[in-house]
Amino acid sequence: MPVPTRLRAPLRAVILAAALGTTMVITPVISLALAAAPASGDALAEDPDWLPQAELAAESGNTRAAFLLGVYYELLEKHGPAYRWYLQAAEDGLPRAQVRIGEYYQHGEGRPRDLAEALTWYRRAADAGSARGMDYLGIFLAEGYGVERDCAAAVQWFEKAVAGGYAPASNNLAYTLATCPDPAVRDGPRALALARAGKQDDIAGLDTLAAALAESGDFARALQIQQQAIDKARAAGDTEEIARFRAKLESYRAQKPWREDGSEYKDYIFDESEPEPPVPGTRI
């Protein structure tokens, strides 16, 4: 399948950036797998040697080459072969691939949606040291998403993800501390401190700050901030968020902190825009 013209020129750079990250080292094996690719990305897909060499490296047991092929096929929206190569890398223990397989099952990309299977892969990634995997596992636990709800365990995973350098986990930690139904887990002052230290220029950050303010008893300010979140969601055309935010607005107007009922992430697509820190001991 020819690569669309709009993807050809940047394809090789995108593959490397997505697979390796700017802070990571290209291993000699991956360099060999890419050696047959032309210097110009324009002819990458048409080159007769690049894919066979990459596939030979992967089939010979090179985990990073398998992951690289997963990225390549995903860019072409060929989810069957992308899943195959990601799965090989994931089963070989590569945390980034384990997260990606979890996302495939969570969102039903190229296969039936299976939250239990997604959770299994996120847990494997988290146990292997993936900060993103820790954050995703925390979300599942905090919301009871395919698993029995456990806010206390979620908080622990969010804290580990924050310590691992994954920025979005701080917002998820603050939101859980502000909205969990379990009073033993909620911590309004800590939630507010985290929310104020986080991003307040995006929808999620504003929503979390409003929840933390309400949990701390400042309903007037919570109303103001939640309205800002609604305005941003309206500008983005996100009608689903607007409906959820309006329910929160009414709760704060009634002087009631928000209690998360487990529906917040029912159909949530995780934000993959934040770069994932490298897992200690790995190069990819």
Buried (B, 14 or more C-beta within 10 A) or exposed (E): EEBEEEBBBEBBEBBBBBBBBEEBEBBEBBEBBBEBBEEEBBEBBEEEEBBEBBBEBBEEEBBBBBBBBBBBBBBBEBBEBBBBBBBBBBBBEBBBBBBBBBBBBBBEBBBEEBBEBBBBBBBBBBEBBBBBBBBBBBBBBBBBBBBEBBBEBBBBBBBBBBEBEBBBBBBBBBBBBBBBEEEEBBBBEBBBBBBBEBBEEBBBBBBBBBBBBBBBEBBEBBBBBBBBBBBBBEEEEBEEBBEBBBEBBEBBEEEEBBBBEEEBBEEBEBEEEBBBBBBEEBBB
